[in-house]
Structures are given as C-alpha cells and as structure tokens.
Amino acid sequence: MHKLLVLGDQDAAYAMGNLQRGGKNSAASDHAWAITRALAADAVRVGWSRSSFLQVMLDGPYKAGQHARTLQHRRGYDKAAAWLQRAWDGAQQYVQSTDPLATRQDFHAALAAFRARIECTPWKGVAGKTDLRNLIARMEICSRSGSWDHTVSERDLAERMGCSRTTAHTSNQRLLAAKMLRQLDNGSPTEGARWMLISHLPSTTSHHWSTPKGPEAGGAMSGPDVRQPDTDANLDSRTASRLMRLDAFAHHGFGGSGLAILAALAEQDGQSLTELQASASISRPTAYRQLGKLKNLGLVRHEGELYRLSPTALEGAGAPTEHCTDPVASWTDTAERLGTAGTAERRRRHHEAQRTHWRLEQVRLAERRRAAQQSPLPHPAEALPEYVRADGCAIDPITGEVIAGLYVANDGRWIWV
C-alpha cells in the first residue's frame, strides 16, 4: 500500500478497462477509483481518520492522489472531498463486513475457504488444468509461509506443477490477467520472485460467488461481479498436490485430465461417466480415453455405471480386474508403461544446468566489471620513471646505459631527436 500510495499503480494491478455508452472511455477514472478505494480500505484498517486520509490524498505529493488533485483543480475542493468521502465510506463498510486476518489461524481459515472455492470451480481445457496446478502449488507454499505473499521462482514452480518452465510462465500470465495473482517484485540473484495470491472474497462468503470464464481457455475466475449457479465441479486438491509432480502425470502420460479424474474420485468415490465429466470439468471423449488408461492399469474399477478407485490407487498400486490382469505396482511402474519415466528428473537436471550456467555467467560478468574498474594501462609513449635518470637522460633500466637520441618531451612522452 505504501508503494501504491507513493509511486502509483506501476504494475496496473488495479486497472480495469471500461467503455461507457456514447463511446467515452472512462478507464483512467475507473483505475483511479480502484486505487483510491484500495488505499482507503488500508487506511481504515490501520486506524486513520477521514480528515487524515483527505489531507494525504489532496495535500501530499503522492502519485496515487493525482486524480483527486486534478479533480480539485478543475471542480473545486468540495467536489474532490466528496469524491474521496465516497471512497472512504465504501471502504469503511467493506472493512466492517469482512473478517480481518489478525492471526495465523485467521489466515489458514481464509486459505481453506479459498481452497474450497478453487476445488468447486470448473477448470476446463488443458490451460484450465494447468492453472489449477499452478494455484494448488501456490496454496501449498502459502500454507507453509502463513501469508498470501510467497516467494517462488518459475523453475521451482514448474517442478512443483510437473510441467515445463514455459508452461508455468504462460499460466502465470493468465492468472495475472485474471487478477488472481500479483507479482510484487522480480526477485534477486539468490531468491525467486515475490508473489501475492489474491482471494477476491472474504472467508464468510460462499465459494460459488464467482464468474468462471466457462469454455474460454484458462478457466480462471474473472472477478466477483456476478453470482453464478452452483456447479458440480468437485476435486480433492490435496490429492492433486501430491500427485501432479510425478512422471505419470506428465503431458504425454495422464496429464491434467487424468489427474482431475483421480482427484475427483478421491473426493467422492463411485461416480458415473456423466458425473465425472462435471466433477473433473472434462469432455466426454477425454473422460473415456483417460478412464480407459486407468482401467487398463488396474487403478480404477468399472462396476455397472460407476467408476471406483482401487484400494491402493492413490499410492500407485493397481488391483487385478476384468479389464486388467497385470496391474501396476507403483507410480514409477505406471510412468514406465506410459512412456514418461524420468521426465521429472530430466526437468530437474535441465533446470540445475541452467542455474549453474547462470551462476558462472554472473561470475564472468563480475570479473569483467572488476577489470573495467581497474586503472587503465599507461600509454606506450609515456616515459616511465625507471627509464629516466635524474638529469633527464633516457637509460636502459637493466644495463643503466644512456640511450642516445631519446629524450622526454614537455608532455611527459618520449621523443626521438
């Protein structure tokens, strides 16, 4: 909030494009209103008075108050004060209606509500399943740090998600555009970038209050503006968090859709094909294809219209069924049969090689900078002290003999006569 007040919204985290009737673009005013509301909410939380807030926004040299000062210059102090008063009143009402995160227990309660909301949101398509993996990985990091702010590099995130760094980067960009993620800085040579996971709603609000994009790629939520009807999506994110980094769930193995089916059955065992389509947010052909793989490996049993997990399926061990006479014994065995064994290890070695190359490159560049900062070598024509005798004659420093015809000019350089 301090950075937002002093420097403004440099990352456009509060930008929201809007086009009113008649073609008048109000994106700038909407952006300023969102910034002012955010600052007012933080001022209310820390105990500012309304007069202090108005004084900082109108009299201070801070960039976040530029719109209010412009309004004061054009329409007078009363109009600007009324505009800030509306922001203050709305922020006060919002803060009073939400649960403050005063302790670590409050944060974990809010994180549990956020997790429930993510699990009950349909994440459609390959991009949607990737975004789901991204959020699950970040929730695990936030759970350990005890805050929505967390530090992770793209390579570490990719290893947690079980995908390439490029895929993780593209998913980050989708979540940033959906306002579910904010990047606080770019990191340092020894630490990853700092991020903030954004929960739009307080913990007391229903997790169905969201606006999923539906069939659009990504499936990320676009904001708490419209109340959507209840969906049948339902996953066990903790199971997904434990399995998604394994080789069996790489792109050419079970992938995100197979992971979603196992997570859906882990949440509610015994579902029909239609129910699995809804709970895992996958299409009917994808459900047929992935269930066929799972049945052939002995991880899923087909009983009538219902599909059930084998007793040790979540540990990677299958059970003999009518569709599988040779079940898998572990997730490593599963990855070998699917042809994805060693994917995670190759990815880790590739990332470690990149890190090693980067460190060596930093050492090389540091040596170049040190060499550039050293004093430059003297010009070849400059007369060094060891070559000049006290009477001004040029001598050979090894033999001490006088060099005839060689003298020192007024500018300190050699001259032949």
N, C-alpha and C positions, 0 to 999 in steps of 0.2 A: 504493500500500500504506500509506503514511503517513496519507493521508486516510481510508482504510478503518479503520486502527487507532484514530485519534483520534475520528472522527465517526461511525463505523459505516457500514453499507451504506445510504446515503441514497437511492440510485437503485434499490435492490432488484435489483442485478445478480447476486447470489448466491442469490436467493430461489428455492425450489423447493417447490411445494405437494405434500403427501403425506398420505394418509389410511390409517391402519393398520386392521387387522381389529378389529372391535368399535367402530369409529366414533371412535377417539381421534385428534384432529388433532395431528400432530407437525410441522407446517410450521415453527413457531418454532424447535424444536430442530434440524431439518434445516438451517434457514437459519444458525443459529449455528455448526453443524458445518462448513458450507461456508466461512464467513468464517474460522473458526479454521484450517482446512486451508490456505486461501489465504495467510494470514499466516505459518503455519508454513513453507510452501514458500519464501516470500520470505526468512524469517529464516535458513533453511538456506542459501539461495543467497548471502546476504551474510556468512555466517560466524558467526552467533550460536551460542551453546551452548544446550543444552536448559534448563539452570538459568536462563539469562538470559531465555529465552522464557517459562518458567513465572512468573518474577518479574514481567515486564512485564504478563502477562495477569491475574495474581492480585492483585498489589500496586499496579499503576498505576491511574490514574483514567480509563483509556481505555474508550470505549463498546464497542469490539469484545470486551472481556473481561468484559462484564456477565453473560453466560450462565455463564462459568466461575466468577465470583464468587458468583453465585446458587447454583450447584451446591455450592460450598464452604460457603456459609452453611447450606444445607439438609442436606447429607450429609457434610460434613467435608472437611478438606484432602486426605486421601488419595484420595477419590473424584474430586475436581476435578483433582488432579495426574495421576491415572491417565487421566482423560479427555483432558487436554492431551498426555500422553505418547503416547497412541494417535494423536492428530493429528500429533505430531512424527515418530513412526516412519513413518507413512504418507507424510508429506511428504518425509522423507529418502529413502525408497525410490523415490518418484516422481521426485525431482530427480536421483538417481543413474541412473535408467533413461532419462532424456531428454537430448537434445543441447542444451547451453547455447548461446545466441546471443551469443557473445563478440565477434564481428567483423561487419562489414558483409557479408562473404561468407557467414557463417552465416545471416544474415537472408535473403539472396537465395536460399539453398538451401531454407530453410523456406518462403519465398514460392512457389518453384517447386513444392514438394510440395503446398502449398495450392491453387495454380492447377490442378495435375493433378487434385486431388480435386474441385474445382469443375467442371472440364470433364467429368468422368466421373460426375457426379451428375445424375439426371433432374430437370429443372426444368419441371414440367407446368403447362399453362394460361397465360393471359395474365399473371396475377400472378407465376407462376414465372419467366416470361421477363423480366419487369420486375426481379425480384430478382436474376436473373443479370446483367442490365445493370448494376445497382447495384454488385454485387460486382466485376465486371470494371473498372468505373470507379474503384472504390476501390483495387483492386490496382495499377492504373497510378499512382495518386497515391502509394501506399505504396512502390512501386518507386523513385520519384524521391526520396522523403524518407528511404528507408533504414530505416524503422521501421514497426511496426504502428500507431503513433499517427500521425494525419494531421489536417490542417485543411482543411475544405471547407464552403462554405455550401450550402444547399438549392438555391438558384438555379444556382450553378455546377455542382452535381452534376446537376441536371436538364438543363443544356445538354450536359454530357458524355454523359448517358444518352440524350439525344434524346427527352425526354418533358416533360410539364408539371411545375411545382413541386409541385402537389398529388399527382401520381403518385409523385414521388420521396419526398415526405413519408410517404405510405402505405407505400411499400416499406421505408423506414427503420424504421417501427413494426413491420413484420413481422419484419425482421431483428433488431431489438432483442428482440422476444418470443422469437425462436428462439435467442437467446444467441450470435449470430454477429457482433454489433455492440454496442458500448457507447459511450454519449455521455459524454465527460469534462467538458465544460462547454458553455455556451450561446453562446460566442463574445463578441465585443466589437463596438463600433460600427464598427471598421475591419477586423476579421478574422472569418472564419467560425467555426463551432463546431468543437471538437476532438473527434475520434472515435478509437476503437480497433477495429481489425479483429481478430476473435478466431479463432485457429486452435486448435480443441479438441485436436488431436493433434500429437505431435512429428513431425519430418520423417522419422524412420525407420519410422513406422507406415504401413501400407497405406492408400491413399486410399479404399478401399472400406469402411473401418471407419466406417460412418455409419448414421444412421437417417432416410432420407428420408420425408417425410410421405406420399408416394405421391399419391393423387388429390386430397388436400386443397389448397385454394388457397394459393399461395405456393411450395410445393415446397421450402421451406428446411429444412435439416437440424436436427433437434431434439436432437441430442446423441450422443456416442459410447458409447451404452449397449449396443446390440445389434449384432452383426455381420450385415450384410446380404449376400446373394449378389451376385456380380458382375453389373453391369448393362451394357447395350450402349450407354449414353449416351456420346457422344464428340464434343467440339466443339473448334474452334481458337479460344480466347478472344482471341488477339491479332488475328485477323481480325475478330472481333466488335467488339473495342475500336476498331478503325479505321473500321468501317462504321456503327456504331449511331447516331452523331450526325448522319448525313446525312439529307437530306429524304426520300430514297427509302424509308427505314426508319421513317418516322413511323407514327402509329397507323392512318391510313387508306391507307397505302402497303403495303409488305411487312410492316411491323410486326415483332414479336418472333419470330414463327414463320418468316417469310421469312429473317430474319437467322440464325436457328438452322439452317435448311437450308443456307444458303451456308457457315456456319461448319463444319457437319458435312461438307459436300463438300470444303471447304478442308483439313480434317483427313484425310479419306480419300475420294478421288475415285472415282466409279464405284460407286454403291450402288443397290440395288433400292428399291422403294417401302417394303417391309416393313423393310428395314434403316434407311432414313431415318426411319421412324416411331420406331424405337428410339434411333438416334443423336441425333436432334434433339428427342426427347421431345414429339412432336406426334401428334395423332389422324390417322386415315386421311383423313377429309374435308378437314382443314386441309392435309395434305400434297398432296392432289390439287389444291386451289384454288391454293396457293402455287406448286407446280410448273407449273401451267398458266400463271400470270403470268410466271414466269421463262422458260418455253419461248417464249411469245409475244413476249418482248422479246429473245430470242436469247442469254440469259445461261446457259441450261442446254440441253444436248443429250440427247435420248432415244434411246439405242441399245439396241434389244431390251428387256430388262428393267432395264437400268442407266441411271442418270442421271449425266451428267458435266458439269462446268463447261466453259464455253467458254474458249479460251486466255487471253483478257483479261477474263474475267468479274469478277474481283475488283477491276479498275480501272474497272468500269462499262461497258465496251465489249462489246457482244454480237457474235455471228457469224451469218451467214445459215445457216438450217437449213430443213428441210422445213416446220417449224411457224412460221417467221419469215422473211419476205422483206425486212423493213425493221428491222434490229436497232438497238438504242440505241447512241449514240456515247459517252455519259458518264453518270455518276450524276445530273448535272443534267438531262440529257435524260430519264433514267428517271423522275425526280421530276415532270417536266412531264407525261409521259404518264400517270403515276399520279394526277396532280392534287394533289400535295403539295409542289410547288415553293414555296420561300420560307418554309416552316414554321419552320425553324431561325432564319432572320433575323427573322421576326416575334416569335419567342420571345425572342431576344436584345434586340430593341428594347423589348419589354414589360418584361423584367427591368431593363433600363437605366432605363426610365421610372420603375419602382418604386424603384430605388436613388436616382435624382435626387429623387423626391418625398420619400423618407425623409430624405435629407440636408437638404433645405430645411425639412422639418418639425423636424429636430433644431436647426437654426439658429433657427427661430421660437421653439421652446420654450426655447432657451438665452437668447434676448433677453427672454422673459417672466420667466425666473428672475432675470436680472440686474436687470430693472426692479423686481421684488418685493423684491430685496435692498437697493435704494436707500432712503435716508432718506425717510420719508413727508413730504408737504407739510404745512406748518403749518395749524392750524385757522383758518378765516376770521375768527374773533372774536379771535384773538391779536393783541396790539399789537406790530407790528414796530418795531425800533429807529429806522428812518428816519422814522417817523411821530410820534415822541415827542421833545419838547425836554427840555433838562436840568432845567428846573423842573417837568416833568411835564405841561405843556400839550400837547394834540394839535395838530399842524400839518400843512399840506399840503406834502409833500416837494418839489413843483415850484415853488410860489409862496412858500412859507415863511409863509403866513398862518395864524393861530391859528383852529382850528375851535371855535366856541363850543358849549358844552354837551356836549362829548365828552371823557371822562376815562378813565384807566386804573385798573381795579379792583385789589384786592389780589391776585387770582389771575392778573394779567397780561393780562387781556382788556378789550376796550373796554366802556364803559358810558355810556349817554346819561342826562343829568340835565335 
